[in-house]
């Protein structure tokens, strides 16, 4: 696959992710857009360098930054979903405890009989 094709695919994925971020407001889509555009920069810079150029390893460090941004985006999204009110994984809820929205079986039937 040519460097130009990789660039345009990453650019399009980034553009789609930023569009999705504007629609939903979820932070994870912003991270994915930034990651895709970071990955698009690498092939463009490699086109300008000779294969044995001394700066080539530093250009590959862009991928390391993108991977780090991926991990931070996933961590950030998980952290935010853990503190949301409607999340079943809230820290104040114990394992196996019924949801406060669900009434016990006898109480629900009593309400239905009234």
C-alpha positions, 0 to 999 in steps of 0.5 A, a space after each residue: 500500500 502506498 504512503 499516499 493511500 495510507 495518508 488518505 485513509 487515516 485522514 478520512 477516518 480522522 474526519 469521520 471520528 471528528 464528525 461523530 464527536 461533534 454529533 455525540 459529544 463523546 470524548 473518545 471520538 475526539 481521541 480517535 480522530 486525533 490518533 488517525 491524524 497522527 498516524 497520517 503524519 508519519 507516511 508523509 514525513 517518511 516520503 521526504 526522508 531517505 530510507 537510511 536517514 537518521 531521523 527515521 526512528 523519531 518519525 516512528 515515535 509518532 506511532 508511539 504517541 498515537 498508541 499512548 493516546 489510544 490507551 489514555 482515551 480508553 482509560 478516560 472513557 472508562 473513568 467517565 462511564 464509571 462515574 455516570 449515574 446510569 452506569 451499572 458499575 458505579 462504585 457505590 453499588 455492591 455486587 449483586 445488589 438490586 437496582 434502586 429502580 426495581 421494586 421487590 417482587 412482593 411490593 410490585 404485586 401489592 402495587 398492582 393489586 391496589 
